[in-house]
């Protein structure tokens, strides 16, 4: 629609510029409108433009007011979901017991009423009618019952017929309550490429951090996803095992992940904030953090031990040495980058970066 507008539609251009509604949704459109206004000034003169500007500032265009979507508490998504349309269906975490986590501190788990979800979908339908992927926000929306997820899938299909996939965060325990047949039905409704906060495949580490699942649970539940043809993304958290335990954590986790077929493995490094239970344990001397060099060595051991084909994503703010690649193709390159980082960076420099992280 906007590509067909002529320079003479000055009132519309300036109204859009004043209102700012479209800037929030589409950067391309923002640049387009600014270009049009600039051209309009060139073709007329500044005094005429300012006259239009002042007149339009007095007009209340109700139809062009920004419609707000429902987002409560902390909104967090993986880097690879940057182009996905976000939709809140839950807020907070159902588990809320992991010692290291402070992402959803202070937010009680809450289900979004169907009326809120439908209202948000109508807004998305108006501004992003051809959205290809929807990402459900909250710590673990996959904890919702099968029937609730089924209804959500149907609602999304109704309002966004071009949507190809629906992503979400999940805990291992959230998959456990769903049968393979139910998972297949969810896959039919476009649920795919879900992100699972595994963090580790070492039972000692999982237990100590109150993850609420074992390494065997990871195998069992991820294999159900594979049988249902649902792709999934796993997470490995370096430093989680603490000082002196990184090698054990890396080897045991690689043994578990090597028995699966994750779409991606995402790397983060333990960054402890005061709101977490683990922070208090550190203050009391009950947990000692691994050094930055130890974490890089742990990461190297883990990647070296992987013998599956997948994509490695180490591009979050918590990774002092960012990297992205596919294995086995890029394994040697990534390992060389880690070796260089270990040799070229002092512990003081690496720790300074860690201490400078204010949020994830």
Protein Blocks (a to p, Z undefined) as FASTA:
>chain_A
ZZmpcfklmmmmmmmmmnommmmmmmklmmmmmmmmmmmmmmmcfklmmmmmmmmmmpcc
fklcccddddehjadddfklmmpccddfbecjfklpafkbcklgoiacddddfklmmmmm
mmmmmmmmmbfbdcdedjblmlpcfklmmmmmmmmmmmmmmbmbdcddddfklmmmpcfk
lmmmmmmnopahiacdfkpacfklmmmnonopafklmmmmmmmmmmnopacdddddehkl
oghilmmmmmmmmmmmmmpccfbdcdddddddfkbmklmmmmnopaccddfklmmmmmmm
mmmmpccdcddddfbfklmbgcddddfklmmmmmmmmmmmmmmpcfklmmmmmmmpmbZZ
